[in-house]
Amino acid sequence: MEKKIVALDVSNLWTPYMNNTMALCVNKYGLQTIQNPEINAIFGKALNIAENIVQKITAIFNQEHFPIPHGFTEEDVHLDAPRLFSDEFLLFYLHQMSIHGLTSYSLGITASRRLDIRQFYFETYKGSYELYETTLGMLQSKGLLERPPTIVLPEKIEFAEKQSFLTGWFGERRPLNTIEISSLYFNLQKTILTKDLAMGFSQTAKLKEVRRFMEEVFKLATEHIEIFTSILHEDFISSAITWDTHVTDSQFAPFSDKLMIFHCAFLIQSAMAYYGTALSGAMRRDLGLKYSSAIARDVKLAEDCANIMIGNGWFEEPPSSVDRRELS
């Protein structure tokens, strides 16, 4: 049977399909355990957004006779599991995940040639933006969001006069600039989320190798938090609050091991992308070294994650090009 050639735009919908089937599981669990009615309502909205995205992608796949990914199903969420995270942490989680959505969907708009798929990404971007604004507003209204770092207003523009502007390995370092502060603070919040998710997953995973992996994620995230925080504190700049106490002592898994390790893989891959962006904007050499080291360590962690998924038959391969060498 002759295989149909499908546009890259269509095959690239594989990733948001996988991510949103995972989101369906997380949001359903959130609705089941969240006691605060305002936060519960936001998760209801998030669930509707994820369901709509999955339905639209499924329709496009069916139209193109593209195989529907397995993704995540009701088998990957245990709605009768007790609370693993506090309502407040889940609100913080949803806020951070909406940022991931804004990043990926904006990229999807610019990377797609087909009008209907660009329109799809635009609509999903708007949904993520509304979710971002809603969660941000609620975090602020409940006093759960610390004030971002501040600087003294400059009196005039300045030009760098010495090459020492770039130094940072040895000797006296110049103060952080606003670009570097923003990147450190942004990545600090993302790493705090990863750390506390890994904490909860490590105490509920069934397989020992998954538990050990989550412990490694927790350990590495803790080290990165200490690095980012210490750099900010050197310049007397405040750092982000932690959420460690918002993880309960439950040992009953709300999610399958497959979903938990996929979720960590997603966060690790996202971290590498964000670190790369921060690296490109870092103007102090010591910061570039820190980000490069963080990326290298995350690459190793991502490989360990992939090996566990492959070994357990959980690794669903994304669409790829034809292996011409094998055909030859």
N, C-alpha and C positions, 0 to 999 in steps of 0.2 A: 504494500500500500504506500502510495506517495505521501510523504509528509508535507504538511502545509507550512509555509513560511509565515511567521507572525512578527509584527512590528515590535521593536524593542520597548516602545511605550507600553504595550500590553503586558509583556513579560515582566516589566519592572513593577507592575501592580502586585507581584507575588509577595514582596516584602510587606507592604501595608496590609495585605490580606492576613499574613501570618501574625503580624503585630496586633491587629485588631481582633482576631479570634482569641488571642491571649488576653487582650483588654476586656473582652466579654466575660471571661472567667473571673478576672480580678474584680470587675465592677459588680458582678452578680454576688460575689462573696462580700464585697463592701456593703451592698444593699441589705444583705442578710445579717450583718453584725453591727453596723453603725447605728448607734442609739440617738445621736443628735439629729433632729428632724431636718435642720438646714443643710447639714453635710450630707445626709441621706438623699435629700432632693437633688443635690449636685451630682451625686453618683448615679441617680436615675437618669439625669440628663446625659451624663457621660456614656451610660449604657445605650441610650437611644442613638447617640452619635456613632458609636462603634457598630451597632447593628445596621445602621444605614450604610456605613462604609462597606461592610462585608456584603450586604445585599447588592450594592451597586457594582462592586468588583466582580461578584459572582455573575451578574447579568452580562458584563463585558466579556468575561471568560467564556460563558456559554455561547455568546454571539460569535466568538472567534474559535469555538471548539477547543479552547485551551483547557487542559486538565485542571480541575479544581484541587488546590492543595488540601492536604488533610488538616493541617493547622492544629487548633486546639478545640476540644469539644467538652461536653458535660462530664466526660470521664476524667477531665483534668482539674476539676474543681469539686471540692467537698463542702457543700453548703451547710452541712450540719456540724462542721468544725467550729470550736469556740474561737473567741477573739484572739488573734495573734498580734494585732496592732491597734493602737488607740484610734479613736475617731479623728483626733487632731493630726496624727501622723498620716493617716490615709488622705486627709485633705492636703497636707504638704506633698504627699506622693502624687496625687492627681495633678497638683499644680506643676510639679516638675515634669511629669509625663506630658502635659500639654505643651511644654516648651519643646520637648522632643518632636511632638507632632508638628508644631509650627516650623521647625527646622527642616524636617523631611518633606512636608507638603509644599513648602515654598520652593525647595529644590526640584520637586516633581513637576511644578508648573514650568520652570525654565528648561527642564530636560525633556519635555514632551513635545512632539510635533503635531499629534492628533488633537483637533479642537475639543472633541468630547472628553478626552482624558485630561486636557488642561482645565476644562471646566470642572471636571470631577475633583481635581486637586485644589482648585480655587474654592469650591464649596467646602471641602474638608478642612482647608486652611481657615476659612471663616468659622467653622465649628470649633476648631482648636483655639482660635483667638477668643471666642466667646467664653470657652471653658477656662482659658488662661485668666481673663479679666474677672470672671466670677470667683474662681478660687483665690486669686490675689486679693480681691476685695474682702473676702471672708477671712482670710488669714490676717489681714490688717485689722479688721473690725474686732476680731477675737484676741488681738494682741499676741499673735503667734509668729509675727514676722518682724524681725529686728530691723532697725534702721540700717540702710546700706552705709558703707564707709563714706566719709566726707573729707574734703580738702579745704585749705585756705584759698579763697578766691585770688587768683593772680592779678597783679596790678597792670601788667603789660605782657605782650608777647616776647618770647626770648628765643634765641638761636644758640644751638650747642657750639661752644667755642673750643672744646678740647676733646680729644679722642677718648679720654677717660669717661665720657658719657656712656660708653659701651661696656666698660669694665665691670667686674663684679666677682671675679674668682678670688682675688686676694686684695688685702688692704681696704681702704675706705670705699664704701659704695655710695653712689648717689641715691637720693630718695626715689621711691617708686613713682612712676607717672600714672596718670589716670587710666591709660590703656592697660597697663600691667596690673593695677589694683582691681579693675573690673574683671579681668580674666581670672585672677586668683580667687576672687570672691565667687564668681560664677562657678568655677570648677570645684570650689570648696563645697558649695551647696549640693552639687551633683554627686560628689564623693560621699557626703554625709548620707544621702539617700541610699546609695549602693551599700554602704557599711551596715546600716540598720536593717535593710532588707536581707542582706546576707546573714545577719545575726539571727533574724527570725527563721530564715530558711535552714540554717545550720542545726537548729534545735528541733526541726520538724521533718526533715528529709528522712526517707526510709533507708536508702542505700548508704552504706558507710562511705563509699567513694564520693558520693554527692555531698555528704556531710563534711568530709575532709576538704573538698573543693570549696565549699561555702566558708569554711574556716580560713582558707587561704585568701579568699576574696575579702573577708572581714579584716584579716591581718594587713593585707596590702593597702586597702582603703584607709585603715587607721594610720598607716605610715604616711600616706599621701596627705591626709588631713593635718597631721603634725607638721609636715614640711610646709604646706601652704599657710597654715596658721602662724608658724614661726616667722616666715618671711613678712607677713603682714604686721605681726607684733613688733618686729625689729624697727618698723617705722611708726609704731604706736597707732596702728590702724586696727579697728575692731574686726573680729572675724564672726562667722555665722554660728548660730546656736546649734546644739546637737539634739538628737531625738532618741538617745539610747534608752531612756526611761519609758519610752512610749511603746516598747516591745514587751509583750506579756511573757509569762513563763510557760505558756502552753506548749505541749509537745505533740499536739494533734495537727497533722498537716492539712491546711486548707487547699493546697494545690498538689498536683502530681510532681514527682521528681523531675519529670520531663519539662513541665512548665517552669519550675523554679530555676532549673539550670539554663533554659532558653532565655528566661528573663535576665539572668545575670550576664549571659553572653551578649544580649542586646545592650545592657548598660556598659559593659566593658568596651564593646565596639564603639559606642557613642562617646565614651570617655577618650578613646584614642583620637577620634575626630576633633573633639573639643580641645584636647591638649595640643593637637597639631595646629589648630587655629591660634591658640594662645602662644605657641612657639613662634609662629610667623610674626606676631605682634610684639614679642618680647625684645626690648632694646638693651637689656642688661645680660651679659653673657652667662652669669650664674643662673638666671631664670631659664635660658635656653637649655642649659645642661640639665636642670631639674625636670623640665618637660620632656626632654629626649629620654631621660632615664625612666620616667613614668610610662612613656609610650612603650619602651622596650620591655618593661616588666609586664605591662598589660598584654603585649603580644604573646608572651610566654603563657600567661594565664588563659588567654583566648584559645591557644592551641590545646592546653590541658582540657578546657571545656569541650572543645570539638571532639577530642579523643573519647571523652566520657559519653558524649551523645552518640557518636558512631558505634562505640562498643555496646551500647544498650539499644541500638536500633531506633534512636530518636532523631537522628540527623536527617531532616528532609532537605534534599538538595534543591537549591534554587535553579531556575532554568539556565542553561549554558549553551555555548556554541557547539557546533558539530566537531568531533575529534577527527580532523582531516588526516592526521598521521595514522590513526587506526584504520581509516577507510583505505588508505594507500597500501 
